[in-house]
Amino acid sequence: MSETSSDIGNLSYEQAREELVSVVGRLEAGGASLEDSLALWERGEALAKRCEEWLEGARKRLAAARDQPL
């Protein structure tokens, strides 16, 4: 994989989601060694966490916007 886990923090929601879909596809396809599968799983977990961080941030922004008077 070209990016390290530390690079995940720099990904946009769309980038992280796209890569997560790719990782899941590779895992579902099978054929990878156990070591590669574990690395893919760990990367996928980190990508899923990044997506959740983006979504939580969006939820907070929406909640703050609803609480502000017009």
N, C-alpha and C positions, 0 to 999 in steps of 0.2 A: 504494500500500500504506500502511496506516495506521500501522504500526510501523516504526521505523528499526532498522537492524542492531544498534545498541547495546541495544535493548529485548529482543533475543533472549536475552541472558544472564539475563533475569528470568523467562523462560518455564519452566513445568514440562515434564516429558517429554511428557505427554499433549498440552499446548498446542502444543509445538513439532512433534510428530508430526502432529497434526491439520492444522496450517497447512502442513506439508510435503506432505501428501497433497493439499491444495487447490492448492498451487503446481504440483505435478506434473500434476494434472488440467488446470490452465489451460494449461500448456505443451503437453500432449498434444493439447488441443483445437485448438491453433493459432489463427491469426487475429490474434495480437498483433504489433505492430511489432517490428522487430529490437531497438530500444532497450528496449522493454518486456520482450521475451523475455530479453534479457541481464540486466535487473534482476531478473526472476523467477528466473533461473538462479542469480544471486549470492545471492539471498535463500534459495533452496532449499539451496544449499551451506552457508550459515551455519546454517540450521535442522537440516540433517543432522549438522553438527558438534556442535550443542547436544545433539541426541539421543544421539550417541555419548558425549559428556561425561557425561550422566546414566547411561548404561548402564555406562560404565567405573567410575563412582562406586559403582554398585550391585554390580558385580563385586568391587570392593575391600572393600566392607562385608561381602559374603557370605564372602569369603576370610578376613577378620578374624574373623568370627563362628565359622567352622569351626575356626580355630586356637585359640580360647579354650576352656579346660577348663570342663566343666559343674560 
